[in-house]
Amino acid sequence: MSDRHLSSGFDADLEHLSSRFFEMGGLVESQLTDAMEALSRFDMDLVGKVVEEEHRLNAMEIEIDAECGNIIARRQPTASDLRRLMAISKGITNLERAGDEARKIAKRTRRIAKNGAGRNVNIAEIQSSGQMAATILRNALAAFARLDPVAAARIMRDDEAIDDRYRAFVRKLPTYMAENPGIISSALDYLFMASAIERIGDHAKNLAELVIYVVKGTDVRHVSRERLEHEALDG
């Protein structure tokens, strides 16, 4: 088989794999949006939908990861293509875990709805951080699609804003619980939700780091934001 045919075959494999990756990303986006909408309206139908979609996500992670391995074994890709395949393999793990966190939000919503006492808690920080998490997840997937390291670097600042919202909610929880002992159980459920949203932001950030790894060939995990931005903008 000619080099041209080998290249064409690899391109087709990679295009199909990328399509599956972004299909999975879209499903996680939908999960998070539905989980936050379920929380805002205590909609148990949406809660059930989010929980059930986790099975589909798990299956997709296994299928896409196996496809990555098969392509690497059959095509023996060059360094840049290998980085892209590895990024997809790591990216689906982050997507699956983000989906897990969305499911946790839905399940805690169900608990609060049954309890009833926590419906009047002010959760403005949770709602705004959920919207922010959905935005940065969408932006991280867009940066991945375009292989845009500059857009990926911007996500780091957005993730820090989610962390700030989380800390603000944690600070005011003791006051809520002291003033309303009857909502302690629900307040703790809300705390778990806030933590889940914060982790979704972390997974979006991890996707952004993978974009820089693919484009620049540099592992930027666990480096400062300043260093990461320098790597993204350099060259």
Backbone torsions as a table, in degrees:
resi	resn	phi	psi	omega
1	MET	NA	138.2	-177.6
2	SER	-72.9	161.2	177.0
3	ASP	-59.9	-35.4	-179.1
4	ARG	-64.3	-41.6	178.9
5	HIS	-68.5	-37.3	176.5
6	LEU	-62.0	-44.0	179.8
7	SER	-64.5	-42.2	179.7
8	SER	-63.0	-40.9	178.3
9	GLY	-64.5	-41.6	178.4
10	PHE	-64.8	-42.9	179.7
11	ASP	-59.5	-40.3	179.3
12	ALA	-67.0	-41.5	177.2
13	ASP	-60.9	-45.3	-177.3
14	LEU	-67.0	-38.3	178.9
15	GLU	-63.5	-42.6	179.0
16	HIS	-65.6	-42.4	179.3
17	LEU	-63.1	-43.6	178.8
18	SER	-62.5	-39.6	178.7
19	SER	-60.9	-43.0	178.1
20	ARG	-65.1	-39.4	179.1
21	PHE	-59.8	-47.6	-177.8
22	PHE	-74.0	-26.5	171.6
23	GLU	-62.6	-43.6	177.9
24	MET	-64.9	-41.4	177.3
25	GLY	-60.7	-40.9	177.9
26	GLY	-63.8	-36.1	178.6
27	LEU	-66.1	-40.6	178.7
28	VAL	-66.4	-41.3	175.4
29	GLU	-56.1	-46.0	-179.7
30	SER	-63.1	-41.0	178.1
31	GLN	-58.1	-48.8	-177.7
32	LEU	-64.8	-44.1	178.9
33	THR	-60.0	-43.8	179.8
34	ASP	-67.3	-37.8	179.6
35	ALA	-63.7	-41.9	-179.7
36	MET	-71.3	-35.4	176.8
37	GLU	-68.2	-39.3	176.8
38	ALA	-60.7	-39.5	178.7
39	LEU	-65.8	-41.9	-176.2
40	SER	-67.4	-28.7	-176.9
41	ARG	-117.4	0.7	-173.5
42	PHE	49.0	51.8	-176.5
43	ASP	-91.2	106.7	-175.8
44	MET	-72.9	-24.3	175.3
45	ASP	-65.3	-43.3	177.5
46	LEU	-67.0	-37.8	176.2
47	VAL	-56.5	-48.2	179.8
48	GLY	-61.6	-38.5	179.4
49	LYS	-63.5	-45.0	-179.4
50	VAL	-62.4	-44.6	-178.4
51	VAL	-63.7	-42.6	-177.7
52	GLU	-68.2	-33.8	-177.7
53	GLU	-66.2	-16.1	179.2
54	GLU	-61.1	-34.1	178.8
55	HIS	-63.4	-41.0	178.9
56	ARG	-65.4	-41.0	178.5
57	LEU	-61.4	-44.8	180.0
58	ASN	-59.3	-43.6	179.5
59	ALA	-64.1	-41.0	179.8
60	MET	-64.3	-40.2	178.9
61	GLU	-58.9	-46.5	-179.1
62	ILE	-63.2	-45.1	-177.7
63	GLU	-65.2	-45.5	-177.0
64	ILE	-68.5	-39.7	179.5
65	ASP	-64.0	-41.1	177.8
66	ALA	-63.3	-39.0	178.9
67	GLU	-65.3	-39.1	175.7
68	CYS	-57.5	-48.5	-179.4
69	GLY	-60.9	-40.6	179.8
70	ASN	-64.9	-40.6	-180.0
71	ILE	-65.7	-43.5	179.3
72	ILE	-61.0	-42.9	-178.6
73	ALA	-67.8	-39.6	-174.8
74	ARG	-83.4	-36.6	-170.6
75	ARG	-100.4	-19.3	-177.3
76	GLN	45.3	65.3	-172.4
77	PRO	-67.4	157.3	175.7
78	THR	-71.6	175.1	-171.6
79	ALA	-56.0	-48.4	-176.1
80	SER	-67.5	-40.0	178.0
81	ASP	-68.9	-35.6	177.9
82	LEU	-64.6	-40.3	176.9
83	ARG	-60.1	-40.2	-179.5
84	ARG	-65.4	-42.1	178.2
85	LEU	-64.9	-41.3	178.1
86	MET	-65.1	-37.1	178.8
87	ALA	-65.1	-39.6	177.0
88	ILE	-64.4	-43.1	179.6
89	SER	-60.8	-44.2	177.9
90	LYS	-72.1	-34.1	-178.5
91	GLY	-64.7	-38.7	-179.5
92	ILE	-68.0	-28.8	175.2
93	THR	-64.7	-43.3	177.3
94	ASN	-65.1	-38.0	178.1
95	LEU	-64.8	-43.3	-179.9
96	GLU	-62.9	-39.9	179.9
97	ARG	-70.2	-35.1	174.5
98	ALA	-63.3	-39.4	175.6
99	GLY	-62.5	-38.3	175.2
100	ASP	-57.5	-42.5	-178.6
101	GLU	-67.6	-37.7	176.7
102	ALA	-62.7	-39.7	177.3
103	ARG	-62.6	-38.6	178.2
104	LYS	-62.6	-40.3	177.7
105	ILE	-59.9	-44.9	-179.1
106	ALA	-63.2	-43.7	-177.9
107	LYS	-67.7	-36.2	176.2
108	ARG	-68.9	-34.2	175.7
109	THR	-60.3	-41.7	178.0
110	ARG	-60.7	-42.6	179.8
111	ARG	-63.1	-44.2	-179.2
112	ILE	-65.2	-40.5	179.5
113	ALA	-61.4	-38.9	179.4
114	LYS	-69.7	-38.0	-179.2
115	ASN	-69.4	-46.9	177.3
116	GLY	86.9	-33.5	-173.3
117	ALA	-68.7	-25.7	-174.2
118	GLY	-91.0	4.2	-176.3
119	ARG	-67.1	-22.2	-176.4
120	ASN	-98.1	7.0	177.5
121	VAL	-70.4	137.8	177.5
122	ASN	-75.2	110.5	-177.4
123	ILE	-117.9	37.1	-178.4
124	ALA	-57.7	-40.0	-179.4
125	GLU	-65.7	-37.3	178.5
126	ILE	-65.9	-45.1	-179.0
127	GLN	-64.2	-42.9	-179.7
128	SER	-70.0	-37.9	179.3
129	SER	-69.5	-33.0	175.5
130	GLY	-63.3	-41.5	176.8
131	GLN	-64.0	-40.9	178.7
132	MET	-65.3	-40.5	179.3
133	ALA	-62.6	-41.3	177.9
134	ALA	-62.1	-38.8	-179.3
135	THR	-67.6	-46.1	-176.8
136	ILE	-72.9	-28.8	174.3
137	LEU	-64.8	-44.6	177.7
138	ARG	-61.8	-42.5	-179.6
139	ASN	-67.3	-36.6	178.8
140	ALA	-65.2	-41.4	178.3
141	LEU	-66.9	-37.0	177.6
142	ALA	-66.0	-41.4	177.5
143	ALA	-63.3	-37.4	177.8
144	PHE	-65.1	-42.2	-178.8
145	ALA	-63.9	-38.4	-178.3
146	ARG	-91.3	-7.7	-171.6
147	LEU	49.9	55.4	-174.9
148	ASP	-107.3	99.7	-177.1
149	PRO	-68.7	-29.0	-179.7
150	VAL	-68.4	-45.4	176.4
151	ALA	-62.9	-36.9	178.8
152	ALA	-63.2	-40.8	-178.4
153	ALA	-64.7	-32.4	179.8
154	ARG	-63.3	-26.4	-176.5
155	ILE	-65.4	-26.0	179.6
156	MET	-60.5	-42.4	179.2
157	ARG	-66.3	-38.8	179.4
158	ASP	-65.0	-38.3	178.7
159	ASP	-64.4	-36.1	177.8
160	GLU	-63.6	-34.7	178.5
161	ALA	-65.4	-37.8	175.9
162	ILE	-64.0	-41.8	177.7
163	ASP	-59.2	-39.1	179.1
164	ASP	-63.8	-42.2	178.4
165	ARG	-62.5	-41.4	180.0
166	TYR	-60.9	-46.7	-179.3
167	ARG	-64.6	-36.3	179.0
168	ALA	-64.1	-40.1	179.1
169	PHE	-67.5	-41.5	179.9
170	VAL	-61.4	-38.8	-177.9
171	ARG	-64.9	-34.6	-175.5
172	LYS	-91.4	-9.9	-179.2
173	LEU	-58.3	-46.1	-178.9
174	PRO	-56.4	-36.1	178.6
175	THR	-65.6	-44.9	176.9
176	TYR	-56.1	-48.0	-174.2
177	MET	-69.7	-35.1	178.5
178	ALA	-67.4	-38.6	-177.8
179	GLU	-79.5	-25.9	-176.6
180	ASN	-136.1	77.9	-177.8
181	PRO	-55.7	-25.2	-178.7
182	GLY	-69.8	-14.6	-178.2
183	ILE	-102.6	8.8	-175.1
184	ILE	-56.2	-46.0	-179.1
185	SER	-61.0	-45.0	180.0
186	SER	-68.4	-36.5	178.6
187	ALA	-61.0	-38.9	177.3
188	LEU	-67.7	-35.3	174.4
189	ASP	-62.1	-42.7	177.5
190	TYR	-63.2	-36.7	177.8
191	LEU	-61.5	-42.8	177.7
192	PHE	-63.0	-37.8	177.6
193	MET	-63.1	-46.2	-179.8
194	ALA	-60.0	-39.9	178.3
195	SER	-65.9	-39.3	178.7
196	ALA	-62.5	-42.0	178.7
197	ILE	-64.5	-41.4	178.6
198	GLU	-60.3	-38.1	179.4
199	ARG	-71.2	-34.8	175.7
200	ILE	-61.0	-41.2	174.8
201	GLY	-59.0	-40.0	177.9
202	ASP	-62.9	-40.9	-179.9
203	HIS	-67.9	-36.2	174.9
204	ALA	-64.1	-40.7	177.3
205	LYS	-61.8	-40.4	178.5
206	ASN	-62.1	-38.9	176.0
207	LEU	-61.4	-40.7	179.3
208	ALA	-64.2	-39.9	177.8
209	GLU	-62.1	-35.4	178.8
210	LEU	-65.9	-33.1	176.9
211	VAL	-60.9	-46.0	179.8
212	ILE	-64.4	-38.0	177.7
213	TYR	-61.7	-44.3	-179.3
214	VAL	-63.6	-46.8	-172.7
215	VAL	-77.3	-43.1	-173.1
216	LYS	-98.8	-17.0	-177.5
217	GLY	74.4	18.1	-177.3
218	THR	-115.9	131.3	176.9
219	ASP	-82.2	112.5	-175.8
220	VAL	-107.7	16.5	174.2
221	ARG	-66.2	140.8	173.6
222	HIS	64.6	22.8	173.3
223	VAL	-105.5	164.5	-179.9
224	SER	-66.7	159.1	178.2
225	ARG	-61.9	-37.9	-179.8
226	GLU	-61.9	-43.3	179.1
227	ARG	-67.2	-39.8	-179.7
228	LEU	-63.2	-44.8	179.4
229	GLU	-64.0	-36.3	177.2
230	HIS	-62.9	-43.6	179.1
231	GLU	-63.2	-40.4	-178.0
232	ALA	-66.2	-37.4	-174.8
233	LEU	-88.5	-20.1	-175.0
234	ASP	-67.1	131.2	174.7
235	GLY	78.2	NA	NA
